[in-house]
């Protein structure tokens, strides 16, 4: 999952700071999500999937198809 967050964020030219502001967390939390060091609430996970327009399964690394 963590690699996909970073990959998708970069594809859409979204900075960690921008995501942090959206989720009302610090940029270090976003960095932690990307590294897999900081757990994420399911609501935040769902919101990220919507932001990136991918399925939760893809974001979580359970599927290779982005939508499904």
Backbone atoms as SQL, in Angstrom:
CREATE TABLE atoms (id INTEGER PRIMARY KEY, chain TEXT, resi INTEGER, resn TEXT, atom TEXT, x REAL, y REAL, z REAL);
INSERT INTO atoms VALUES
  (1, 'A', 1, 'UNK', 'N', 0.816, -1.184, 0.000),
  (2, 'A', 1, 'UNK', 'CA', 0.000, 0.000, 0.000),
  (3, 'A', 1, 'UNK', 'C', 0.858, 1.246, 0.000),
  (4, 'A', 2, 'UNK', 'N', 1.869, 1.278, 0.836),
  (5, 'A', 2, 'UNK', 'CA', 2.638, 2.502, 1.018),
  (6, 'A', 2, 'UNK', 'C', 3.245, 2.993, -0.287),
  (7, 'A', 3, 'UNK', 'N', 3.790, 2.076, -1.085),
  (8, 'A', 3, 'UNK', 'CA', 4.386, 2.492, -2.358),
  (9, 'A', 3, 'UNK', 'C', 3.339, 3.061, -3.301),
  (10, 'A', 4, 'UNK', 'N', 2.140, 2.551, -3.240),
  (11, 'A', 4, 'UNK', 'CA', 1.094, 3.023, -4.133),
  (12, 'A', 4, 'UNK', 'C', 0.661, 4.436, -3.770),
  (13, 'A', 5, 'UNK', 'N', 0.615, 4.751, -2.500),
  (14, 'A', 5, 'UNK', 'CA', 0.245, 6.108, -2.095),
  (15, 'A', 5, 'UNK', 'C', 1.242, 7.096, -2.687),
  (16, 'A', 6, 'UNK', 'N', 2.494, 6.834, -2.506),
  (17, 'A', 6, 'UNK', 'CA', 3.535, 7.733, -3.007),
  (18, 'A', 6, 'UNK', 'C', 3.481, 7.821, -4.532),
  (19, 'A', 7, 'UNK', 'N', 3.346, 6.691, -5.175),
  (20, 'A', 7, 'UNK', 'CA', 3.288, 6.633, -6.637),
  (21, 'A', 7, 'UNK', 'C', 2.114, 7.459, -7.165),
  (22, 'A', 8, 'UNK', 'N', 0.943, 7.250, -6.596),
  (23, 'A', 8, 'UNK', 'CA', -0.251, 7.958, -7.053),
  (24, 'A', 8, 'UNK', 'C', -0.167, 9.453, -6.744),
  (25, 'A', 9, 'UNK', 'N', 0.372, 9.770, -5.598),
  (26, 'A', 9, 'UNK', 'CA', 0.518, 11.178, -5.216),
  (27, 'A', 9, 'UNK', 'C', 1.425, 11.890, -6.208),
  (28, 'A', 10, 'UNK', 'N', 2.520, 11.261, -6.559),
  (29, 'A', 10, 'UNK', 'CA', 3.460, 11.867, -7.509),
  (30, 'A', 10, 'UNK', 'C', 2.865, 11.961, -8.910),
  (31, 'A', 11, 'UNK', 'N', 2.118, 10.942, -9.326),
  (32, 'A', 11, 'UNK', 'CA', 1.478, 10.974, -10.647),
  (33, 'A', 11, 'UNK', 'C', 0.558, 12.183, -10.787),
  (34, 'A', 12, 'UNK', 'N', -0.107, 12.540, -9.704),
  (35, 'A', 12, 'UNK', 'CA', -1.058, 13.640, -9.738),
  (36, 'A', 12, 'UNK', 'C', -0.442, 14.955, -9.255),
  (37, 'A', 13, 'UNK', 'N', 0.863, 14.950, -9.069),
  (38, 'A', 13, 'UNK', 'CA', 1.594, 16.153, -8.638),
  (39, 'A', 13, 'UNK', 'C', 1.016, 16.762, -7.364),
  (40, 'A', 14, 'UNK', 'N', 0.711, 15.888, -6.418),
  (41, 'A', 14, 'UNK', 'CA', 0.219, 16.332, -5.117),
  (42, 'A', 14, 'UNK', 'C', 1.369, 16.235, -4.128),
  (43, 'A', 15, 'UNK', 'N', 1.612, 17.286, -3.409),
  (44, 'A', 15, 'UNK', 'CA', 2.688, 17.298, -2.417),
  (45, 'A', 15, 'UNK', 'C', 2.192, 16.720, -1.099),
  (46, 'A', 16, 'UNK', 'N', 3.129, 16.171, -0.328),
  (47, 'A', 16, 'UNK', 'CA', 2.772, 15.641, 0.992),
  (48, 'A', 16, 'UNK', 'C', 2.093, 16.712, 1.833),
  (49, 'A', 17, 'UNK', 'N', 2.569, 17.935, 1.734),
  (50, 'A', 17, 'UNK', 'CA', 1.999, 19.034, 2.504),
  (51, 'A', 17, 'UNK', 'C', 0.530, 19.262, 2.144),
  (52, 'A', 18, 'UNK', 'N', 0.204, 19.137, 0.865),
  (53, 'A', 18, 'UNK', 'CA', -1.180, 19.326, 0.430),
  (54, 'A', 18, 'UNK', 'C', -2.094, 18.248, 1.013),
  (55, 'A', 19, 'UNK', 'N', -1.636, 17.000, 0.968),
  (56, 'A', 19, 'UNK', 'CA', -2.434, 15.920, 1.562),
  (57, 'A', 19, 'UNK', 'C', -2.563, 16.122, 3.065),
  (58, 'A', 20, 'UNK', 'N', -1.487, 16.531, 3.694),
  (59, 'A', 20, 'UNK', 'CA', -1.499, 16.757, 5.139),
  (60, 'A', 20, 'UNK', 'C', -2.538, 17.809, 5.511),
  (61, 'A', 21, 'UNK', 'N', -2.591, 18.882, 4.750),
  (62, 'A', 21, 'UNK', 'CA', -3.574, 19.930, 5.016),
  (63, 'A', 21, 'UNK', 'C', -4.993, 19.406, 4.827),
  (64, 'A', 22, 'UNK', 'N', -5.217, 18.622, 3.795),
  (65, 'A', 22, 'UNK', 'CA', -6.535, 18.064, 3.522),
  (66, 'A', 22, 'UNK', 'C', -7.009, 17.165, 4.669),
  (67, 'A', 23, 'UNK', 'N', -6.092, 16.338, 5.177),
  (68, 'A', 23, 'UNK', 'CA', -6.442, 15.386, 6.236),
  (69, 'A', 23, 'UNK', 'C', -6.239, 15.947, 7.645),
  (70, 'A', 24, 'UNK', 'N', -5.769, 17.188, 7.729),
  (71, 'A', 24, 'UNK', 'CA', -5.518, 17.833, 9.028),
  (72, 'A', 24, 'UNK', 'C', -4.519, 17.031, 9.871),
  (73, 'A', 25, 'UNK', 'N', -3.444, 16.620, 9.209),
  (74, 'A', 25, 'UNK', 'CA', -2.354, 15.912, 9.874),
  (75, 'A', 25, 'UNK', 'C', -1.048, 16.589, 9.458),
  (76, 'A', 26, 'UNK', 'N', 0.045, 16.172, 10.044),
  (77, 'A', 26, 'UNK', 'CA', 1.343, 16.740, 9.682),
  (78, 'A', 26, 'UNK', 'C', 1.881, 16.047, 8.426),
  (79, 'A', 27, 'UNK', 'N', 2.756, 16.727, 7.698),
  (80, 'A', 27, 'UNK', 'CA', 3.389, 16.077, 6.551),
  (81, 'A', 27, 'UNK', 'C', 4.150, 14.804, 6.956),
  (82, 'A', 28, 'UNK', 'N', 4.642, 14.769, 8.174),
  (83, 'A', 28, 'UNK', 'CA', 5.344, 13.562, 8.621),
  (84, 'A', 28, 'UNK', 'C', 4.386, 12.370, 8.734),
  (85, 'A', 29, 'UNK', 'N', 3.113, 12.634, 8.988),
  (86, 'A', 29, 'UNK', 'CA', 2.121, 11.552, 9.011),
  (87, 'A', 29, 'UNK', 'C', 1.942, 10.993, 7.607),
  (88, 'A', 30, 'UNK', 'N', 1.854, 11.874, 6.618),
  (89, 'A', 30, 'UNK', 'CA', 1.736, 11.422, 5.230),
  (90, 'A', 30, 'UNK', 'C', 2.973, 10.612, 4.850),
  (91, 'A', 31, 'UNK', 'N', 4.127, 11.103, 5.242),
  (92, 'A', 31, 'UNK', 'CA', 5.372, 10.372, 4.990),
  (93, 'A', 31, 'UNK', 'C', 5.305, 8.989, 5.648),
  (94, 'A', 32, 'UNK', 'N', 4.787, 8.941, 6.850),
  (95, 'A', 32, 'UNK', 'CA', 4.635, 7.664, 7.550),
  (96, 'A', 32, 'UNK', 'C', 3.666, 6.725, 6.853),
  (97, 'A', 33, 'UNK', 'N', 2.589, 7.278, 6.305),
  (98, 'A', 33, 'UNK', 'CA', 1.651, 6.453, 5.531),
  (99, 'A', 33, 'UNK', 'C', 2.370, 5.855, 4.327),
  (100, 'A', 34, 'UNK', 'N', 3.158, 6.687, 3.661),
  (101, 'A', 34, 'UNK', 'CA', 3.862, 6.220, 2.462),
  (102, 'A', 34, 'UNK', 'C', 4.912, 5.166, 2.788),
  (103, 'A', 35, 'UNK', 'N', 5.505, 5.248, 3.927),
  (104, 'A', 35, 'UNK', 'CA', 6.503, 4.252, 4.335),
  (105, 'A', 35, 'UNK', 'C', 5.874, 3.033, 4.981),
  (106, 'A', 36, 'UNK', 'N', 4.611, 3.146, 5.378),
  (107, 'A', 36, 'UNK', 'CA', 3.931, 2.056, 6.065),
  (108, 'A', 36, 'UNK', 'C', 4.227, 2.031, 7.546),
  (109, 'A', 37, 'UNK', 'N', 4.778, 3.128, 8.068),
  (110, 'A', 37, 'UNK', 'CA', 5.135, 3.200, 9.490),
  (111, 'A', 37, 'UNK', 'C', 4.011, 3.718, 10.366),
  (112, 'A', 38, 'UNK', 'N', 3.071, 4.438, 9.777),
  (113, 'A', 38, 'UNK', 'CA', 1.991, 5.062, 10.538),
  (114, 'A', 38, 'UNK', 'C', 0.667, 4.465, 10.075),
  (115, 'A', 39, 'UNK', 'N', -0.115, 3.902, 11.007),
  (116, 'A', 39, 'UNK', 'CA', -1.402, 3.328, 10.610),
  (117, 'A', 39, 'UNK', 'C', -2.379, 4.412, 10.149),
  (118, 'A', 40, 'UNK', 'N', -3.296, 4.008, 9.303),
  (119, 'A', 40, 'UNK', 'CA', -4.253, 4.933, 8.722),
  (120, 'A', 40, 'UNK', 'C', -5.672, 4.500, 9.100),
  (121, 'A', 41, 'UNK', 'N', -6.524, 5.468, 9.394),
  (122, 'A', 41, 'UNK', 'CA', -7.932, 5.168, 9.644),
  (123, 'A', 41, 'UNK', 'C', -8.577, 4.693, 8.346),
  (124, 'A', 42, 'UNK', 'N', -9.535, 3.798, 8.453),
  (125, 'A', 42, 'UNK', 'CA', -10.195, 3.270, 7.259),
  (126, 'A', 42, 'UNK', 'C', -10.874, 4.387, 6.472),
  (127, 'A', 43, 'UNK', 'N', -11.412, 5.387, 7.174),
  (128, 'A', 43, 'UNK', 'CA', -12.042, 6.514, 6.479),
  (129, 'A', 43, 'UNK', 'C', -11.022, 7.286, 5.638),
  (130, 'A', 44, 'UNK', 'N', -9.830, 7.470, 6.183),
  (131, 'A', 44, 'UNK', 'CA', -8.775, 8.157, 5.439),
  (132, 'A', 44, 'UNK', 'C', -8.327, 7.330, 4.239),
  (133, 'A', 45, 'UNK', 'N', -8.249, 6.031, 4.437),
  (134, 'A', 45, 'UNK', 'CA', -7.874, 5.112, 3.354),
  (135, 'A', 45, 'UNK', 'C', -8.892, 5.208, 2.222),
  (136, 'A', 46, 'UNK', 'N', -10.155, 5.205, 2.583),
  (137, 'A', 46, 'UNK', 'CA', -11.243, 5.308, 1.600),
  (138, 'A', 46, 'UNK', 'C', -11.172, 6.645, 0.869),
  (139, 'A', 47, 'UNK', 'N', -10.938, 7.708, 1.605),
  (140, 'A', 47, 'UNK', 'CA', -10.836, 9.044, 1.015),
  (141, 'A', 47, 'UNK', 'C', -9.658, 9.119, 0.048),
  (142, 'A', 48, 'UNK', 'N', -8.528, 8.536, 0.424),
  (143, 'A', 48, 'UNK', 'CA', -7.369, 8.524, -0.483),
  (144, 'A', 48, 'UNK', 'C', -7.703, 7.799, -1.785),
  (145, 'A', 49, 'UNK', 'N', -8.396, 6.690, -1.689),
  (146, 'A', 49, 'UNK', 'CA', -8.785, 5.955, -2.894),
  (147, 'A', 49, 'UNK', 'C', -9.663, 6.828, -3.781),
  (148, 'A', 50, 'UNK', 'N', -10.556, 7.589, -3.177),
  (149, 'A', 50, 'UNK', 'CA', -11.408, 8.486, -3.959),
  (150, 'A', 50, 'UNK', 'C', -10.595, 9.618, -4.583),
  (151, 'A', 51, 'UNK', 'N', -9.693, 10.196, -3.826),
  (152, 'A', 51, 'UNK', 'CA', -8.850, 11.278, -4.342),
  (153, 'A', 51, 'UNK', 'C', -8.066, 10.802, -5.560),
  (154, 'A', 52, 'UNK', 'N', -7.485, 9.603, -5.454),
  (155, 'A', 52, 'UNK', 'CA', -6.656, 9.073, -6.526),
  (156, 'A', 52, 'UNK', 'C', -7.462, 8.348, -7.606),
  (157, 'A', 53, 'UNK', 'N', -8.778, 8.213, -7.375),
  (158, 'A', 53, 'UNK', 'CA', -9.675, 7.560, -8.337),
  (159, 'A', 53, 'UNK', 'C', -9.253, 6.124, -8.634),
  (160, 'A', 54, 'UNK', 'N', -8.955, 5.396, -7.567),
  (161, 'A', 54, 'UNK', 'CA', -8.614, 3.981, -7.668),
  (162, 'A', 54, 'UNK', 'C', -9.442, 3.211, -6.647),
  (163, 'A', 55, 'UNK', 'N', -9.494, 1.905, -6.802),
  (164, 'A', 55, 'UNK', 'CA', -10.209, 1.087, -5.829),
  (165, 'A', 55, 'UNK', 'C', -9.373, 0.963, -4.552),
  (166, 'A', 56, 'UNK', 'N', -10.053, 0.674, -3.470),
  (167, 'A', 56, 'UNK', 'CA', -9.354, 0.460, -2.206),
  (168, 'A', 56, 'UNK', 'C', -8.457, -0.765, -2.308),
  (169, 'A', 57, 'UNK', 'N', -8.880, -1.748, -3.091),
  (170, 'A', 57, 'UNK', 'CA', -8.086, -2.957, -3.268),
  (171, 'A', 57, 'UNK', 'C', -6.762, -2.643, -3.973),
  (172, 'A', 58, 'UNK', 'N', -6.824, -1.760, -4.960),
  (173, 'A', 58, 'UNK', 'CA', -5.597, -1.366, -5.647),
  (174, 'A', 58, 'UNK', 'C', -4.694, -0.582, -4.697),
  (175, 'A', 59, 'UNK', 'N', -5.269, 0.389, -4.005),
  (176, 'A', 59, 'UNK', 'CA', -4.490, 1.203, -3.083),
  (177, 'A', 59, 'UNK', 'C', -3.821, 0.339, -2.017),
  (178, 'A', 60, 'UNK', 'N', -4.527, -0.687, -1.577),
  (179, 'A', 60, 'UNK', 'CA', -3.989, -1.574, -0.555),
  (180, 'A', 60, 'UNK', 'C', -3.015, -2.613, -1.086),
  (181, 'A', 61, 'UNK', 'N', -2.867, -2.692, -2.399),
  (182, 'A', 61, 'UNK', 'CA', -1.929, -3.645, -2.975),
  (183, 'A', 61, 'UNK', 'C', -2.503, -5.032, -3.178),
  (184, 'A', 62, 'UNK', 'N', -3.840, -5.148, -3.119),
  (185, 'A', 62, 'UNK', 'CA', -4.477, -6.455, -3.277),
  (186, 'A', 62, 'UNK', 'C', -4.875, -6.754, -4.711),
  (187, 'A', 63, 'UNK', 'N', -4.832, -5.728, -5.565),
  (188, 'A', 63, 'UNK', 'CA', -5.167, -5.874, -6.980),
  (189, 'A', 63, 'UNK', 'C', -4.184, -5.063, -7.801),
  (190, 'A', 64, 'UNK', 'N', -4.005, -5.487, -9.031),
  (191, 'A', 64, 'UNK', 'CA', -3.144, -4.735, -9.940),
  (192, 'A', 64, 'UNK', 'C', -3.954, -3.804, -10.833),
  (193, 'A', 65, 'UNK', 'N', -5.266, -4.027, -10.936),
  (194, 'A', 65, 'UNK', 'CA', -6.128, -3.150, -11.721),
  (195, 'A', 65, 'UNK', 'C', -6.514, -1.963, -10.834),
  (196, 'A', 66, 'UNK', 'N', -6.404, -0.770, -11.379),
  (197, 'A', 66, 'UNK', 'CA', -6.681, 0.425, -10.583),
  (198, 'A', 66, 'UNK', 'C', -8.127, 0.553, -10.176),
  (199, 'A', 67, 'UNK', 'N', -9.025, 0.131, -11.025),
  (200, 'A', 67, 'UNK', 'CA', -10.463, 0.204, -10.720),
  (201, 'A', 67, 'UNK', 'C', -11.031, -1.200, -10.744),
  (202, 'A', 68, 'UNK', 'N', -12.006, -1.398, -9.913),
  (203, 'A', 68, 'UNK', 'CA', -12.554, -2.731, -9.940),
  (204, 'A', 68, 'UNK', 'C', -13.547, -2.881, -8.929);
